[in-house]
Amino acid sequence: MAVTNLKKSKIAREYVIDVVIEPDEDVYHAYCPLLKGCHTWGHTETEAFQFIQEAVRLHLEDMIDDGEAIPEVGIVDSIDHLNLVFKVKEFESIKASAG
């Protein structure tokens, strides 16, 4: 996928973000494999999904503020230039594709 510069664009680009939610003892652990260190947890799968959406958004905002390139997108001025679409991946499929 080509990396572009969306600094001057006013059109939001769709950005599909894979997240994984897995049981972890009595809670659910959620993380984004594309964004190192971006993870959270919740008491339910729904809560974990809500929290990972917020965590990803905050992680991306920090990257933008620091002038870092967004993976598979490039440099953007604002999170508003990205239309975030979250896709939950099954933990087992992640393990299978890694091994």
Secondary structure, DSSP 8 states (H G I E B T S, - for coil): ---EEESS--S-EEEEEEEEEEEETTEEEEE-TTSTT-EEEESSHHHHHHHHHHHHHHHHHHHHHTT--BTTTEEES-GGGEEEEEEEE-HHHHHHHH-
